[in-house]
Amino acid sequence: GNQVWPAFIEEKWENPPDCLGYASPSDITILKPEVSGPSCDELVRNGGQDASISTSDPWLHTHPGVEVAVGLGLDGSDAIKTINRKYHWTGLGQNIDTRCIKLMEGQYFEFSAWIKMLDSSGNPANVVDPDREWYRNMSPILTINAREYRDALTKQFIYTTEDRDKAWLARPYKPDGWNLVHGLFR
């Protein structure tokens, strides 16, 4: 068969059992295939260039869900839509190939996304203020999360780190229109 490297893989081990003959992290080797520059050109997949989107994959949501919004995108194109979002810390996301991050270390990245924010009733969101401090979460930002082990030898206790404010909402904010979230970072 063909070798395939998944978009996301995470090794997680529990405490060793009270018996002999069990496997441990040192018994398992995950072989990562090499990656080339051209396959890393677009770290965010399905960057909105398609007029028609048939699935929400590879987008995911950190809380309730995500779906395709047929005809609700820019100029009548399809869009990705979050549904039943309740908390400011939840949002759209993707698993990015960490092999590409390592390959492109030290280089600059540019992120751009056109967004339209609606309240739970489908009305334009009027509480957005791009001039408020980020910790009050009054405006969309790009945050890069990374999953790490507290103990790399046992591969236990996985936690998430946050690198916030990689992209911001451009000014002025238009509640009834499309708004740009943009950032340049490394």
Summary of the structure (lengths in Angstrom):
residues: 186
radius of gyration: 19.6
end to end distance: 37.0
largest distance: 63.9
contacts: 381
relative contact order: 0.17
helix: 10%
strand: 30%
